[in-house]
Amino acid sequence: MTGTKRLATIGGVALLSGIAMMIVLHQFVAGHFAMDSAGAPWARPMMHGPGEMGWAMALGPVAMALWFGGILSLLVALVRSVVKAS
């Protein structure tokens, strides 16, 4: 497997993982931030007690980083394949 194909495979897996995580987080986090911000403290289903951070707050940036890294890897693989072909 060449480096470009490996990069494209890693990018595709990262992109799909990021999208899947975003979908899962969207399904389990009820409401929107604008709707929930009126009544503080924000009572979300993943927060079980006072002072506990929700697991979605930790996984949200990970999903976004996977999504961005996947797109970036696919673009780099595309550029490498075009440059190699010419």
N, C-alpha and C positions, 0 to 999 in steps of 0.2 A: 504494500500500500504506500503510495507516494505521500509526500508531506502535504500537498494540496488537498488530496482526497481525505487524509486524516483530519486536516483542519476543517474541511467542509463537514465531515461527520461529527466532529466535536461541536462545531457551531450549530448544526441542526439539532443535535441532542440537547444542547444548552437552551436553544430557542424554544423547543417544544417543552422542556422542563419548566422554563420560566412562564410560558403561557399556561401550562397545566396548574402551576402553583397559584398564578393569579386567579384562575377560574375557581380553584378550591377555596382560596381566601375570600373571594367575592361571595361564594355560596354560604360560608360560615360566619361572615361578619354581617350582622343585621344593620340595615339602615345606612345612611350616608353621614359623613362628618358634619355637613351643614345642618342636617336635621337633628343630630345628636348633641351638637354643641350648645344648644339652648339650655338644656338641663344638665348642669354639672353636679356631681361627678358623672362622667360618661359611663353609663351602665351598659356594658356590652356582654354578650353571652360568654365570651372567652375569658372574662375577668371574674374570678371566683371570690375574691375578697378585697378589702381595702388595701391599696398600695401594691397590688399585684399588676405587673405589666402583662398585657395580652400577648399571646404567642403570635398573633398576626402582626404586631408591631415589630417583631424581630424577623419574621419571614417575608414581610412586604419588600423591604430593600433587597433581600436575597433574590426574590423573584424578579425584581426589576434589573438587578445586576446580571442575572442569567439571561434575561431577555436581551439586554443591551449587548452583552458579550457574545451572544449567539449571532445577533445581526452583524456585529463588527467582524466576527470570525468568518461568516459567510461572505461578506463584502471583500475581505482580504483574500479569501480563497478564490473568489471570482476574478479579482484583479490579477492574482498570481497566474491563474489559468489563461487569462487573456494575454498577459505579457509573455508567458511561456509559448503560446501558440504563434505569436508573431515574430 
